Each structure stands twice: as structure tokens, then as C-alpha cells.
Amino acid sequence: MDIDSRHTIDASRLIGCPKCDKVYKARIPGPGQHASCVRCGTKLISRRNLVGSSILALSIAVFVLVVSATFAPFLSIEAAGLSNKVSLLNVATSFRSGVLILVSVTMVFAILAIPAIRMALLIYVIAPLEFGLPPTRHARTAFRLADRLKPWAMAEVFSIGCAVALVKVSDIAQLEFGAAFWMFVAVSTLMILSDSYMCKWTIWQAIEDSQ
């Protein structure tokens, strides 16, 4: 939309398209509807019943699964009469020197720490709003950080990469996926669902209106 300089517009009621930067005066759509950018079609505002409760439940589920998957067996391998079971924590701590320690630390943060931190931040922000309580301290900062961590949470990329790699070595050894692998499959699915339900503008407005 074009903004007329003769009128003062509350900046908190404006919304910009994250893809093409077109600015609109935000209007709450009806139940089950959504508002999209007329220029590029990007979904800007969604309105679904119980969406906050859904995101909160999914965030809690992802957080619990990520923490559990850290310690549960990820893979068992058997070859030439020898067998071994490993967890993600074992893999992450197996390299303690040299360049590979950087790979280990990066893996831990990308597939374990960052998804867990991001879900914890969403729970911290959304839970009080859902229970009708005032926003938690630093809720804005927490939600902004959760949004910025999104591209770095690579649990789903890790799950797909492991599946492809392990299929390729299945001819030389007997492999069996452990509970942690299936937890990561569930994590990937739940994170996609959570992101599809989330309307950042609605959460920002909820934080502002509850102040």
C-alpha cells in the first residue's frame, strides 16, 4: 500500500512482506482465513482456532524428543561378528582433538542444541500468553532470537542425510535404526507442522496487547 504522509499511522499496525518488502496496514482475517501479499503471494497473517495451543504443544513435544534423542541409541551396526550401538552423544564426544572437534561441536549445536533452545524460547514466550498471563520478561528478545535460530536448526536435514548415508552402507554391514533416529524423524515432522501453524505477526501482537 502507499502511505500518505499527511496521516499518522501506528507503526505497530503495519506489516511488511518478508519477501518483496511491500507494506500493508494489518487487518485481522476471519476465522480459518489468512492474509497474503498481493504482489508475491506470501502468507502474512493466519488465523486458526487454537493455533497458539497447537504451537505450544508441538514445541513441548519437539523439546522433549530432542533431549531424549541425545541419550537414546541412534544406530546399531553389526559386521564380521562384531556389533556396536551408538548414541548421538557418543558421536559428538568421540572427537576430542584436531580439526574434527569443530565438526563435532557444529553437529551438536545444529542438530541438538539449536532446535532445543529454539523450542524452549517459543515455550517461554507462548505459554504465558495461552494461559492469559502477562508476557514473560524479555519476551520480545526471546521470540526474535527464536526466529533468527530457525535457519540453523537442522534436525530434519540431519535425519534425511543419515537415512541416505546409512542406506548406502547397508550392503557391507547389518544396520538397525535405534529409537533416537525415529525420534528425529518425529522431530522433523513436528517442526514443519509448528512452522506452518505459526503466524509471527499474531504472536507479536499478542505480546504487545498483553503488556
Secondary structure, DSSP 8 states (H G I E B T S, - for coil): ----TTS---GGGEEE-TTT--EEE-----TT-EEE-TTT--EEEE--TTHHHHHHHHHHHHHHHHHHHHHSEEEEEEETTEEEEEEHHHHHTS--SSTHHHHHHHHHIIIIIHHHHHHHHHHHHHHHHHTT----TTHHHHHHHHHHHGGG--HHHHHHHHHHHHHHHTTTSEEEE-HHHHHHHHHHHHHHHHHHH--HHHHHHHHHHT-
